[in-house]
Amino acid sequence: LTLDTLAGDVQNPRIAMDGTGKAMVLWEQVDTDLVFSIYALKYAPASGWEVTPKLVETLKPVAGNPRLVMDTAGNVTAVWEQGGSIFSSYYTYATAVWSIPVLLENTNGTAANPELALASTGDVFAVWYDVDSTGLIFSVYTNSLTKATGLWGAATVISTITPGFAVGTSFLPQVATDASGAAVAVWQHPTALGINNTFTSRYTAAAGWGAATALQTTSLTLTGDTPRAAMDGAGNAMAVWQQDDLTQTNIMARQYK
């Protein structure tokens, strides 16, 4: 079954579903302006796939790296990078309408690689990394969409400089949430010697985002990267990453209770 019925090459598909079988797919596709744009196609259990993909954004810069989450009613929150910024749009299942994209950050740098997580409260957490105007400082940012208001907040830096680590080279973040609306983010950040380490920060509604903490405690000479995180309904978190012990690469884990 071919979903992209429009002309133009496609790449980077992403999909989300709810508990009743509703689904949404996002992808990048070259449009008539010869740039990549973000397109979407909905699946309804009763009728199947829509016939014609919908254009999610109409901005001219190249768009990429779409991510999406779907709530229990089939509503979708999507984010993507475009023109060095992170944008978001909200899809209302009942009306089949995508909202006008909103900007999630206002830094002067280049933002990239957004990731999303949906809490059972309906709140949405986004993370990404931003390269400043010098091209030297990489920082991890976050923003959250509050279900009650339908509004994004202000972008916040959650990566901090730790003694012994390189200044501002945090990147490739991931995020996970639990049932209460708490969240945990992980990312990689090299030491002053260029050895990657895995860092984390935890969010609660009462305290906000906590200080960044290094997860690798064995040795700062062992490279750790590609971290991932997950949370259960009680707020317990698990982080995993790959780590080179100078003999082979292993999968490492830390748990938060």
Accessible surface in RSA format (square Angstrom, percent):
REM  Atomic radii and reference values for relative SASA: ProtOr
REM  Chains: A
REM  Algorithm: Lee & Richards
REM  Probe-radius: 1.40
REM  Slices: 20
REM RES _ NUM      All-atoms   Total-Side   Main-Chain    Non-polar    All polar
REM                ABS   REL    ABS   REL    ABS   REL    ABS   REL    ABS   REL
RES LEU A   1   183.86 102.4 100.61  72.0  83.25 209.3 111.61  78.4  72.24 194.4
RES THR A   2    99.21  70.6  79.65  80.7  19.57  46.6  47.12  63.3  52.10  78.8
RES LEU A   3    41.53  23.1  36.95  26.4   4.58  11.5  38.15  26.8   3.38   9.1
RES ASP A   4    42.13  29.5  35.98  35.8   6.15  14.5   2.86   6.7  39.27  39.2
RES THR A   5    84.78  60.3  48.03  48.7  36.75  87.6  52.41  70.4  32.37  48.9
RES LEU A   6    63.16  35.2  50.99  36.5  12.17  30.6  54.07  38.0   9.08  24.4
RES ALA A   7    96.49  88.7  69.28 106.9  27.22  61.9  79.55 112.0  16.94  44.9
RES GLY A   8    38.01  46.9   0.00   N/A  38.01  46.9  19.23  52.8  18.78  42.1
RES ASP A   9   112.81  79.0 105.15 104.7   7.66  18.1  24.71  58.2  88.10  87.9
RES VAL A  10    63.37  41.7  40.68  36.8  22.69  54.7  40.71  35.4  22.66  61.5
RES GLN A  11    87.91  49.2  80.13  58.6   7.78  18.5  28.99  61.7  58.92  44.7
RES ASN A  12    39.54  27.3  25.94  25.1  13.60  32.7  16.48  39.7  23.06  22.3
RES PRO A  13    94.59  68.9  80.49  73.4  14.09  51.2  80.68  66.6  13.91  86.4
RES ARG A  14    92.80  39.0  87.56  44.6   5.23  12.5  20.44  27.9  72.36  43.9
RES ILE A  15   107.48  61.2  83.74  62.4  23.75  57.2  83.74  60.3  23.75  64.4
RES ALA A  16    15.27  14.0   8.07  12.5   7.20  16.4  15.27  21.5   0.00   0.0
RES MET A  17   113.61  58.8  87.81  58.1  25.80  61.4  52.02  44.2  61.59  81.6
RES ASP A  18    18.16  12.7   0.74   0.7  17.42  41.2   9.10  21.4   9.06   9.0
RES GLY A  19    85.17 105.0   0.00   N/A  85.17 105.0  42.31 116.1  42.86  96.0
RES THR A  20    88.96  63.3  64.96  65.9  24.00  57.2  74.00  99.4  14.96  22.6
RES GLY A  21    20.85  25.7   0.00   N/A  20.85  25.7  18.76  51.5   2.09   4.7
RES LYS A  22    35.98  17.6  35.98  22.1   0.00   0.0  17.79  16.0  18.19  19.4
RES ALA A  23     3.20   2.9   3.20   4.9   0.00   0.0   3.20   4.5   0.00   0.0
RES MET A  24     1.88   1.0   1.88   1.2   0.00   0.0   0.97   0.8   0.91   1.2
RES VAL A  25    10.76   7.1  10.76   9.7   0.00   0.0  10.76   9.3   0.00   0.0
RES LEU A  26     0.00   0.0   0.00   0.0   0.00   0.0   0.00   0.0   0.00   0.0
RES TRP A  27    10.34   4.2  10.34   5.0   0.00   0.0  10.34   5.5   0.00   0.0
RES GLU A  28     7.64   4.4   7.64   5.8   0.00   0.0   0.00   0.0   7.64   6.2
RES GLN A  29     0.88   0.5   0.88   0.6   0.00   0.0   0.88   1.9   0.00   0.0
RES VAL A  30    34.84  22.9  33.33  30.2   1.51   3.6  33.33  29.0   1.51   4.1
RES ASP A  31    26.15  18.3  15.38  15.3  10.77  25.5  13.76  32.4  12.39  12.4
RES THR A  32   136.48  97.1 105.98 107.4  30.50  72.7  90.44 121.5  46.04  69.6
RES ASP A  33    70.83  49.6  49.64  49.4  21.19  50.1  15.16  35.7  55.66  55.5
RES LEU A  34   149.46  83.2 126.30  90.4  23.15  58.2 126.30  88.7  23.15  62.3
RES VAL A  35    35.63  23.4  32.52  29.4   3.11   7.5  35.63  31.0   0.00   0.0
RES PHE A  36    47.08  23.6  46.92  29.1   0.16   0.4  46.92  28.4   0.16   0.5
RES SER A  37     3.13   2.6   3.13   4.2   0.00   0.0   0.00   0.0   3.13   4.4
RES ILE A  38     0.00   0.0   0.00   0.0   0.00   0.0   0.00   0.0   0.00   0.0
RES TYR A  39    20.63   9.6  20.63  11.7   0.00   0.0   5.37   4.0  15.26  18.8
RES ALA A  40     1.44   1.3   0.85   1.3   0.59   1.3   1.00   1.4   0.44   1.2
RES LEU A  41     2.10   1.2   1.62   1.2   0.48   1.2   2.10   1.5   0.00   0.0
RES LYS A  42    29.26  14.3  29.05  17.8   0.21   0.5   6.58   5.9  22.68  24.2
RES TYR A  43    65.86  30.7  65.86  37.5   0.00   0.0  28.92  21.7  36.94  45.5
RES ALA A  44    15.25  14.0  15.03  23.2   0.22   0.5  15.03  21.2   0.22   0.6
RES PRO A  45    71.15  51.9  45.50  41.5  25.65  93.2  46.88  38.7  24.27 150.8
RES ALA A  46   109.59 100.8  64.83 100.0  44.76 101.8  75.71 106.6  33.88  89.7
RES SER A  47    95.13  80.4  58.37  77.9  36.75  84.7  52.29 111.4  42.84  60.0
RES GLY A  48    21.13  26.1   0.00   N/A  21.13  26.1  16.46  45.2   4.67  10.5
RES TRP A  49    69.60  27.9  46.85  22.7  22.76  53.4  34.27  18.3  35.34  57.3
RES GLU A  50    48.55  27.9  34.23  25.9  14.32  34.1  30.30  58.6  18.25  14.9
RES VAL A  51   122.78  80.8 112.58 101.9  10.20  24.6 117.75 102.3   5.03  13.7
RES THR A  52    80.22  57.1  73.07  74.1   7.15  17.0  48.39  65.0  31.83  48.1
RES PRO A  53     7.89   5.8   0.00   0.0   7.89  28.7   0.00   0.0   7.89  49.1
RES LYS A  54    71.30  34.8  67.54  41.4   3.76   8.9  59.04  53.1  12.26  13.1
RES LEU A  55    72.11  40.2  47.34  33.9  24.77  62.3  47.34  33.2  24.77  66.7
RES VAL A  56     7.34   4.8   0.00   0.0   7.34  17.7   0.17   0.1   7.17  19.4
RES GLU A  57     1.85   1.1   0.00   0.0   1.85   4.4   1.58   3.0   0.28   0.2
RES THR A  58   105.42  75.0  87.59  88.8  17.84  42.5  61.50  82.6  43.93  66.4
RES LEU A  59    70.25  39.1  63.04  45.1   7.21  18.1  66.07  46.4   4.19  11.3
RES LYS A  60   134.86  65.8 127.94  78.5   6.92  16.5  99.32  89.4  35.54  37.9
RES PRO A  61    65.08  47.4  53.03  48.3  12.05  43.8  64.67  53.4   0.41   2.6
RES VAL A  62    87.41  57.5  76.55  69.3  10.86  26.2  76.55  66.5  10.86  29.5
RES ALA A  63     0.33   0.3   0.00   0.0   0.33   0.8   0.00   0.0   0.33   0.9
RES GLY A  64    11.50  14.2   0.00   N/A  11.50  14.2  10.32  28.3   1.18   2.6
RES ASN A  65    36.12  24.9  35.26  34.1   0.86   2.1   0.86   2.1  35.26  34.1
RES PRO A  66     0.00   0.0   0.00   0.0   0.00   0.0   0.00   0.0   0.00   0.0
RES ARG A  67    26.20  11.0  26.01  13.3   0.19   0.4  11.49  15.7  14.70   8.9
RES LEU A  68    17.77   9.9   1.80   1.3  15.96  40.1   1.80   1.3  15.96  43.0
RES VAL A  69    22.21  14.6  19.43  17.6   2.79   6.7  21.60  18.8   0.62   1.7
RES MET A  70    13.93   7.2   0.30   0.2  13.63  32.5   0.37   0.3  13.57  18.0
RES ASP A  71    20.82  14.6  17.39  17.3   3.43   8.1  15.86  37.3   4.96   4.9
RES THR A  72   126.90  90.3 112.07 113.6  14.83  35.3  83.15 111.7  43.75  66.1
RES ALA A  73    55.01  50.6  43.23  66.7  11.78  26.8  49.68  70.0   5.33  14.1
RES GLY A  74     0.00   0.0   0.00   N/A   0.00   0.0   0.00   0.0   0.00   0.0
RES ASN A  75    21.88  15.1  19.67  19.0   2.21   5.3   0.05   0.1  21.83  21.1
RES VAL A  76     0.00   0.0   0.00   0.0   0.00   0.0   0.00   0.0   0.00   0.0
RES THR A  77     5.15   3.7   4.36   4.4   0.78   1.9   0.44   0.6   4.70   7.1
RES ALA A  78     0.00   0.0   0.00   0.0   0.00   0.0   0.00   0.0   0.00   0.0
RES VAL A  79     0.00   0.0   0.00   0.0   0.00   0.0   0.00   0.0   0.00   0.0
RES TRP A  80     0.00   0.0   0.00   0.0   0.00   0.0   0.00   0.0   0.00   0.0
RES GLU A  81    40.40  23.2  40.24  30.4   0.17   0.4   6.10  11.8  34.31  28.0
RES GLN A  82     3.95   2.2   0.35   0.3   3.60   8.6   1.72   3.7   2.23   1.7
RES GLY A  83    56.78  70.0   0.00   N/A  56.78  70.0  24.06  66.0  32.72  73.3
RES GLY A  84    22.60  27.9   0.00   N/A  22.60  27.9  11.44  31.4  11.16  25.0
RES SER A  85    26.54  22.4  26.54  35.4   0.00   0.0   1.04   2.2  25.50  35.7
RES ILE A  86     0.00   0.0   0.00   0.0   0.00   0.0   0.00   0.0   0.00   0.0
RES PHE A  87    33.11  16.6  33.11  20.5   0.00   0.0  33.11  20.1   0.00   0.0
RES SER A  88     1.90   1.6   1.74   2.3   0.16   0.4   0.06   0.1   1.84   2.6
RES SER A  89     2.24   1.9   0.00   0.0   2.24   5.2   2.24   4.8   0.00   0.0
RES TYR A  90    68.65  32.0  67.10  38.2   1.55   4.0  60.89  45.8   7.75   9.6
RES TYR A  91     1.60   0.7   1.60   0.9   0.00   0.0   1.47   1.1   0.13   0.2
RES THR A  92    48.04  34.2  48.04  48.7   0.00   0.0  28.77  38.6  19.27  29.1
RES TYR A  93    43.50  20.3  39.17  22.3   4.33  11.3  31.60  23.7  11.89  14.7
RES ALA A  94    97.43  89.6  55.63  85.9  41.80  95.1  64.38  90.7  33.05  87.6
RES THR A  95    86.00  61.2  63.63  64.5  22.36  53.3  67.17  90.2  18.83  28.5
RES ALA A  96    29.06  26.7  24.66  38.1   4.40  10.0  24.66  34.7   4.40  11.7
RES VAL A  97    87.10  57.3  82.76  74.9   4.34  10.5  85.40  74.2   1.70   4.6
RES TRP A  98    28.96  11.6  10.61   5.1  18.35  43.1   9.67   5.2  19.29  31.3
RES SER A  99    49.18  41.6  38.12  50.9  11.06  25.5  41.61  88.6   7.57  10.6
RES ILE A 100   150.32  85.5 141.72 105.6   8.61  20.7 144.27 103.9   6.05  16.4
RES PRO A 101    32.41  23.6  17.73  16.2  14.68  53.4  17.73  14.6  14.68  91.3
RES VAL A 102    71.91  47.3  67.58  61.2   4.33  10.4  71.91  62.5   0.00   0.0
RES LEU A 103    89.29  49.7  61.50  44.0  27.79  69.9  61.50  43.2  27.79  74.8
RES LEU A 104     4.85   2.7   0.03   0.0   4.81  12.1   2.11   1.5   2.73   7.4
RES GLU A 105     8.38   4.8   1.80   1.4   6.58  15.7   5.70  11.0   2.68   2.2
RES ASN A 106   134.15  92.5 109.28 105.6  24.88  59.9  31.96  76.9 102.19  98.8
RES THR A 107    42.29  30.1  18.24  18.5  24.05  57.3  25.56  34.3  16.73  25.3
RES ASN A 108   142.21  98.1 112.36 108.6  29.86  71.9  29.08  70.0 113.13 109.3
RES GLY A 109    19.14  23.6   0.00   N/A  19.14  23.6   3.49   9.6  15.65  35.0
RES THR A 110    75.06  53.4  74.99  76.0   0.08   0.2  41.08  55.2  33.98  51.4
RES ALA A 111     1.80   1.7   0.00   0.0   1.80   4.1   0.00   0.0   1.80   4.8
RES ALA A 112    16.10  14.8  16.10  24.9   0.00   0.0  16.10  22.7   0.00   0.0
RES ASN A 113    40.66  28.0  40.50  39.1   0.16   0.4   2.88   6.9  37.78  36.5
RES PRO A 114     0.00   0.0   0.00   0.0   0.00   0.0   0.00   0.0   0.00   0.0
RES GLU A 115    29.57  17.0  29.57  22.4   0.00   0.0   2.62   5.1  26.95  22.0
RES LEU A 116    23.20  12.9   1.62   1.2  21.58  54.3   1.62   1.1  21.58  58.1
RES ALA A 117    11.01  10.1   6.66  10.3   4.35   9.9  11.01  15.5   0.00   0.0
RES LEU A 118    53.73  29.9  29.61  21.2  24.12  60.6  29.61  20.8  24.12  64.9
RES ALA A 119     2.25   2.1   0.00   0.0   2.25   5.1   0.87   1.2   1.37   3.6
RES SER A 120    92.81  78.4  47.02  62.8  45.78 105.5  54.74 116.6  38.07  53.3
RES THR A 121    65.10  46.3  37.91  38.4  27.18  64.8  48.16  64.7  16.94  25.6
RES GLY A 122    13.17  16.2   0.00   N/A  13.17  16.2   8.30  22.8   4.87  10.9
RES ASP A 123    38.05  26.7  38.05  37.9   0.00   0.0   3.26   7.7  34.79  34.7
RES VAL A 124     2.46   1.6   2.46   2.2   0.00   0.0   2.46   2.1   0.00   0.0
RES PHE A 125     5.18   2.6   5.18   3.2   0.00   0.0   5.18   3.1   0.00   0.0
RES ALA A 126     0.00   0.0   0.00   0.0   0.00   0.0   0.00   0.0   0.00   0.0
RES VAL A 127     0.00   0.0   0.00   0.0   0.00   0.0   0.00   0.0   0.00   0.0
RES TRP A 128     0.00   0.0   0.00   0.0   0.00   0.0   0.00   0.0   0.00   0.0
RES TYR A 129    33.05  15.4  33.05  18.8   0.00   0.0   0.85   0.6  32.21  39.7
RES ASP A 130     6.12   4.3   5.38   5.4   0.73   1.7   0.00   0.0   6.12   6.1
RES VAL A 131    23.27  15.3  23.27  21.1   0.00   0.0  23.27  20.2   0.00   0.0
RES ASP A 132    45.58  31.9  40.12  39.9   5.46  12.9  27.28  64.2  18.30  18.2
RES SER A 133    96.43  81.5  55.98  74.7  40.46  93.2  35.15  74.9  61.28  85.9
RES THR A 134    89.35  63.5  57.91  58.7  31.44  74.9  66.18  88.9  23.17  35.0
RES GLY A 135    41.66  51.4   0.00   N/A  41.66  51.4  24.17  66.3  17.50  39.2
RES LEU A 136   126.80  70.6 118.28  84.6   8.52  21.4 120.47  84.6   6.33  17.0
RES ILE A 137    57.83  32.9  57.20  42.6   0.63   1.5  57.20  41.2   0.63   1.7
RES PHE A 138    55.74  27.9  55.42  34.3   0.32   0.8  55.42  33.6   0.32   0.9
RES SER A 139    20.94  17.7  20.79  27.8   0.14   0.3   2.89   6.2  18.05  25.3
RES VAL A 140     0.00   0.0   0.00   0.0   0.00   0.0   0.00   0.0   0.00   0.0
RES TYR A 141    33.78  15.8  33.78  19.2   0.00   0.0   8.35   6.3  25.43  31.4
RES THR A 142     3.41   2.4   3.05   3.1   0.36   0.8   2.70   3.6   0.71   1.1
RES ASN A 143     4.36   3.0   1.26   1.2   3.10   7.5   3.10   7.5   1.26   1.2
RES SER A 144    37.20  31.4  35.17  46.9   2.03   4.7   7.57  16.1  29.63  41.5
RES LEU A 145    11.51   6.4  11.29   8.1   0.21   0.5  11.29   7.9   0.21   0.6
RES THR A 146    58.18  41.4  57.59  58.4   0.60   1.4  29.77  40.0  28.41  43.0
RES LYS A 147    92.72  45.2  78.93  48.4  13.78  32.8  64.58  58.1  28.13  30.0
RES ALA A 148    98.35  90.4  53.51  82.6  44.84 102.0  64.80  91.2  33.55  88.9
RES THR A 149    87.39  62.2  58.02  58.8  29.37  70.0  63.06  84.7  24.32  36.8
RES GLY A 150    50.23  61.9   0.00   N/A  50.23  61.9  27.36  75.1  22.87  51.2
RES LEU A 151   121.43  67.6 118.19  84.6   3.24   8.1 119.22  83.7   2.21   5.9
RES TRP A 152    42.97  17.2  18.47   8.9  24.50  57.5  14.40   7.7  28.57  46.4
RES GLY A 153    49.66  61.2   0.00   N/A  49.66  61.2  36.05  98.9  13.60  30.5
RES ALA A 154    87.23  80.2  63.59  98.1  23.64  53.8  71.23 100.3  16.00  42.4
RES ALA A 155    31.53  29.0   5.22   8.1  26.31  59.9   5.22   7.4  26.31  69.7
RES THR A 156    64.75  46.1  61.02  61.9   3.72   8.9  41.61  55.9  23.14  35.0
RES VAL A 157    67.81  44.6  48.77  44.2  19.03  45.9  48.77  42.4  19.03  51.6
RES ILE A 158     5.66   3.2   0.49   0.4   5.17  12.5   4.63   3.3   1.03   2.8
RES SER A 159    13.14  11.1   4.29   5.7   8.86  20.4   1.75   3.7  11.40  16.0
RES THR A 160    70.64  50.2  61.43  62.3   9.21  21.9  60.68  81.5   9.96  15.1
RES ILE A 161   105.25  59.9  79.97  59.6  25.27  60.9  79.97  57.6  25.27  68.6
RES THR A 162    40.61  28.9  38.75  39.3   1.86   4.4  33.88  45.5   6.73  10.2
RES PRO A 163   126.64  92.3 102.62  93.5  24.02  87.3 114.15  94.2  12.50  77.7
RES GLY A 164    51.53  63.5   0.00   N/A  51.53  63.5  33.90  93.0  17.63  39.5
RES PHE A 165    17.24   8.6   7.19   4.5  10.04  26.1   7.19   4.4  10.04  28.7
RES ALA A 166    25.37  23.3  20.12  31.0   5.25  11.9  25.37  35.7   0.00   0.0
RES VAL A 167    91.19  60.0  80.97  73.3  10.21  24.6  80.97  70.4  10.21  27.7
RES GLY A 168     6.61   8.2   0.00   N/A   6.61   8.2   6.61  18.1   0.00   0.0
RES THR A 169    33.11  23.5  33.11  33.6   0.00   0.0  33.11  44.5   0.00   0.0
RES SER A 170     0.87   0.7   0.87   1.2   0.00   0.0   0.00   0.0   0.87   1.2
RES PHE A 171    48.87  24.4  48.87  30.3   0.00   0.0  48.87  29.6   0.00   0.0
RES LEU A 172    63.14  35.2  60.88  43.6   2.26   5.7  63.04  44.3   0.09   0.3
RES PRO A 173     1.68   1.2   0.18   0.2   1.50   5.4   0.18   0.1   1.50   9.3
RES GLN A 174    35.51  19.9  35.51  25.9   0.00   0.0   2.92   6.2  32.58  24.7
RES VAL A 175    15.56  10.2   0.23   0.2  15.33  36.9   0.33   0.3  15.23  41.3
RES ALA A 176    11.47  10.5   8.86  13.7   2.61   5.9  11.47  16.2   0.00   0.0
RES THR A 177    19.28  13.7   4.05   4.1  15.23  36.3   0.00   0.0  19.28  29.1
RES ASP A 178    10.03   7.0   3.25   3.2   6.78  16.0   6.33  14.9   3.70   3.7
RES ALA A 179    49.23  45.3  37.21  57.4  12.03  27.4  39.17  55.2  10.06  26.7
RES SER A 180    85.17  72.0  54.34  72.5  30.83  71.0  52.44 111.7  32.73  45.9
RES GLY A 181     8.02   9.9   0.00   N/A   8.02   9.9   5.09  14.0   2.93   6.6
RES ALA A 182     7.33   6.7   5.73   8.8   1.60   3.6   6.10   8.6   1.23   3.3
RES ALA A 183     0.00   0.0   0.00   0.0   0.00   0.0   0.00   0.0   0.00   0.0
RES VAL A 184    11.07   7.3  11.07  10.0   0.00   0.0  11.07   9.6   0.00   0.0
RES ALA A 185     0.00   0.0   0.00   0.0   0.00   0.0   0.00   0.0   0.00   0.0
RES VAL A 186     0.01   0.0   0.01   0.0   0.00   0.0   0.01   0.0   0.00   0.0
RES TRP A 187     1.58   0.6   1.58   0.8   0.00   0.0   0.27   0.1   1.31   2.1
RES GLN A 188     7.95   4.4   7.95   5.8   0.00   0.0   0.00   0.0   7.95   6.0
RES HIS A 189     4.70   2.6   4.70   3.3   0.00   0.0   2.77   2.9   1.93   2.2
RES PRO A 190    16.81  12.2  16.81  15.3   0.00   0.0  16.81  13.9   0.00   0.0
RES THR A 191     6.27   4.5   5.80   5.9   0.47   1.1   5.63   7.6   0.64   1.0
RES ALA A 192    77.39  71.2  45.97  70.9  31.42  71.5  47.80  67.3  29.59  78.4
RES LEU A 193   150.60  83.9 120.42  86.1  30.18  75.9 126.57  88.9  24.04  64.7
RES GLY A 194    52.75  65.1   0.00   N/A  52.75  65.1  26.87  73.7  25.89  58.0
RES ILE A 195    42.73  24.3  42.73  31.8   0.00   0.0  42.73  30.8   0.00   0.0
RES ASN A 196    27.35  18.9  26.45  25.6   0.91   2.2   0.00   0.0  27.35  26.4
RES ASN A 197     1.06   0.7   1.06   1.0   0.00   0.0   0.42   1.0   0.64   0.6
RES THR A 198     0.00   0.0   0.00   0.0   0.00   0.0   0.00   0.0   0.00   0.0
RES PHE A 199     3.58   1.8   3.58   2.2   0.00   0.0   3.58   2.2   0.00   0.0
RES THR A 200    21.18  15.1  20.95  21.2   0.23   0.6  19.51  26.2   1.68   2.5
RES SER A 201     1.76   1.5   0.00   0.0   1.76   4.1   1.76   3.8   0.00   0.0
RES ARG A 202    57.20  24.0  50.62  25.8   6.59  15.7  29.84  40.8  27.37  16.6
RES TYR A 203    47.75  22.3  47.75  27.2   0.00   0.0  16.14  12.1  31.60  39.0
RES THR A 204    45.01  32.0  44.59  45.2   0.42   1.0  41.50  55.7   3.52   5.3
RES ALA A 205    92.18  84.8  60.99  94.1  31.19  70.9  61.47  86.6  30.71  81.4
RES ALA A 206   107.44  98.8  61.99  95.7  45.44 103.4  73.01 102.8  34.43  91.2
RES ALA A 207    86.59  79.6  51.50  79.5  35.10  79.8  61.34  86.4  25.25  66.9
RES GLY A 208    24.91  30.7   0.00   N/A  24.91  30.7  20.94  57.5   3.97   8.9
RES TRP A 209    52.24  21.0  23.23  11.2  29.01  68.1  17.01   9.1  35.23  57.2
RES GLY A 210    37.53  46.3   0.00   N/A  37.53  46.3  32.43  89.0   5.11  11.4
RES ALA A 211    86.32  79.4  61.00  94.1  25.32  57.6  67.92  95.7  18.40  48.7
RES ALA A 212    14.22  13.1   0.07   0.1  14.14  32.2   0.07   0.1  14.14  37.5
RES THR A 213    77.00  54.8  73.50  74.5   3.51   8.4  54.07  72.6  22.93  34.7
RES ALA A 214    28.64  26.3  17.52  27.0  11.11  25.3  17.52  24.7  11.11  29.4
RES LEU A 215    16.96   9.4  15.98  11.4   0.99   2.5  15.98  11.2   0.99   2.7
RES GLN A 216     7.29   4.1   0.00   0.0   7.29  17.4   2.32   4.9   4.97   3.8
RES THR A 217   106.96  76.1  71.21  72.2  35.76  85.2  54.03  72.6  52.94  80.0
RES THR A 218    91.65  65.2  55.83  56.6  35.82  85.4  63.49  85.3  28.16  42.6
RES SER A 219    38.08  32.2  27.42  36.6  10.66  24.6  27.78  59.2  10.30  14.4
RES LEU A 220    84.22  46.9  77.34  55.3   6.88  17.3  78.15  54.9   6.07  16.3
RES THR A 221    77.37  55.0  72.06  73.1   5.31  12.7  62.10  83.4  15.27  23.1
RES LEU A 222    24.71  13.8  24.10  17.2   0.61   1.5  24.10  16.9   0.61   1.6
RES THR A 223    44.22  31.4  41.27  41.8   2.95   7.0  24.76  33.3  19.46  29.4
RES GLY A 224     0.00   0.0   0.00   N/A   0.00   0.0   0.00   0.0   0.00   0.0
RES ASP A 225    30.24  21.2  30.24  30.1   0.00   0.0   4.23  10.0  26.01  25.9
RES THR A 226    58.20  41.4  52.07  52.8   6.13  14.6  48.52  65.2   9.68  14.6
RES PRO A 227     0.12   0.1   0.12   0.1   0.00   0.0   0.12   0.1   0.00   0.0
RES ARG A 228   116.18  48.8 116.00  59.1   0.18   0.4  46.27  63.2  69.91  42.4
RES ALA A 229    24.54  22.6   1.08   1.7  23.46  53.4   3.94   5.6  20.60  54.6
RES ALA A 230    59.42  54.6  56.05  86.5   3.37   7.7  58.47  82.3   0.95   2.5
RES MET A 231    28.75  14.9   0.00   0.0  28.75  68.5   3.32   2.8  25.43  33.7
RES ASP A 232    68.07  47.7  56.83  56.6  11.25  26.6  44.87 105.6  23.21  23.1
RES GLY A 233    55.09  67.9   0.00   N/A  55.09  67.9  28.47  78.1  26.62  59.6
RES ALA A 234    87.94  80.9  47.30  73.0  40.64  92.5  58.82  82.8  29.13  77.2
RES GLY A 235     5.30   6.5   0.00   N/A   5.30   6.5   4.46  12.2   0.84   1.9
RES ASN A 236    43.77  30.2  41.40  40.0   2.37   5.7   4.93  11.9  38.84  37.5
RES ALA A 237     7.20   6.6   5.05   7.8   2.15   4.9   6.89   9.7   0.31   0.8
RES MET A 238    81.37  42.1  77.90  51.6   3.46   8.2  74.26  63.1   7.11   9.4
RES ALA A 239     9.14   8.4   8.31  12.8   0.83   1.9   8.38  11.8   0.76   2.0
RES VAL A 240    55.61  36.6  55.60  50.3   0.02   0.0  55.60  48.3   0.02   0.0
RES TRP A 241     8.16   3.3   5.04   2.4   3.12   7.3   8.16   4.4   0.00   0.0
RES GLN A 242    68.75  38.4  67.34  49.2   1.42   3.4   3.04   6.5  65.71  49.8
RES GLN A 243     6.55   3.7   5.67   4.1   0.88   2.1   1.78   3.8   4.77   3.6
RES ASP A 244    56.03  39.3  55.23  55.0   0.80   1.9  10.12  23.8  45.92  45.8
RES ASP A 245    56.00  39.2  43.50  43.3  12.50  29.6  19.10  44.9  36.90  36.8
RES LEU A 246   141.49  78.8 105.27  75.3  36.23  91.1 110.25  77.4  31.24  84.1
RES THR A 247   125.47  89.2  90.88  92.1  34.59  82.4  65.71  88.3  59.75  90.3
RES GLN A 248   109.19  61.1  98.06  71.7  11.13  26.5  35.36  75.3  73.83  56.0
RES THR A 249    80.93  57.6  55.12  55.9  25.81  61.5  30.41  40.8  50.52  76.4
RES ASN A 250    42.71  29.5  37.68  36.4   5.04  12.1  17.68  42.6  25.03  24.2
RES ILE A 251   132.80  75.6 104.85  78.1  27.95  67.4 104.85  75.5  27.95  75.8
RES MET A 252    58.76  30.4  55.99  37.1   2.77   6.6  46.91  39.9  11.85  15.7
RES ALA A 253    59.92  55.1  33.27  51.3  26.65  60.6  33.42  47.1  26.50  70.2
RES ARG A 254   101.54  42.6  95.44  48.7   6.10  14.5  33.97  46.4  67.57  41.0
RES GLN A 255    96.61  54.0  63.25  46.2  33.37  79.4  15.88  33.8  80.74  61.2
RES TYR A 256   114.07  53.3 110.24  62.7   3.82  10.0  76.18  57.2  37.89  46.7
RES LYS A 257   177.52  86.6 123.52  75.8  53.99 128.6  85.80  77.2  91.72  97.7
END  Absolute sums over single chains surface
CHAIN  1 A    12115.3       9024.4       3090.9       7639.2       4476.1
END  Absolute sums over all chains
TOTAL         12115.3       9024.4       3090.9       7639.2       4476.1
